[in-house]
Amino acid sequence: GNYVINTFNGMAYGFFASLIIGTILKCLLFAFVFMLVFGYIFGFRASLVVGDSSEPKISKYSMVLDYHCSYDELKVGDYITFKTSDSGKVQYTTHQIVYIAPKGEYIEAGSTVRFEHCGMKFERTVDSRCQILTMLTNPKSIADVKKGYDEWKQLPENQGDDAYYTSGPLLDKVNYSQLLGKVIYSFSNLGKFLFFITTPLLIITYFNIHFFFTTRRKHYSYKY
């Protein structure tokens, strides 16, 4: 009697554990794919942010929802996701707009632009033709820049309203054709969850559970 009950329990545990985990993974994958396809039709894009350069507004491992808006709808202060190509590898970056050219115009190579960002006044010479300039907002990086900025600002020649800082974070040169979309919302917890289920860790965990219950089932099958 105990043999039959233990064998049944072992088989039931293994079957239901594998079924539940497998069903959850399939449902999540289907929902995510459906969301991407449905959103793409209406101009929405979803992407995972794996860096911390846009904190505190967009935390690391957030999922951001972008809308591929018109150029007229973009403004300074917006966060955008755009495509870059580094050594032939396509990547996506999410940063804040600090300067944008009027519609139909470009920031020509060699032009000098002035803008304010995170309470500091910057002046930069652009080395390539573009329409939009973006910069990171990470508090730690900005704090390091602010320290140098404050020291520079203490000099008598840099205390006027026309004094602009020429150092600081890297400036992204972006054209509208690179735009994935303007960030309209970020999902911190959902992004972390999606990042987790797309990593090998969950797959390994699933197979470990499956192996555990399968082994347990076999153990009870041979127990007398």
Secondary structure, 3 states (H helix, E strand, C coil): CHHHHHHHHHHHHHHHHHHHHHHHHHHHHHHHHHHHHHHHHCCEEEEEECCCCCCCCCCCCEEEEEECCCHHHCCCCCEEEEEEEECCEEEEEEEEEEEECCCCCCECCCCEEEEEECCEEEEEECCCCECEEEECCCHHHHHHHHHHHHHHHCCHHHCCCCCCECCCCCCEEECHHHEEEEEEEEEHHHHHHHHHHCCHHHHHHHHHHHHHHHHHHHHHHCCC
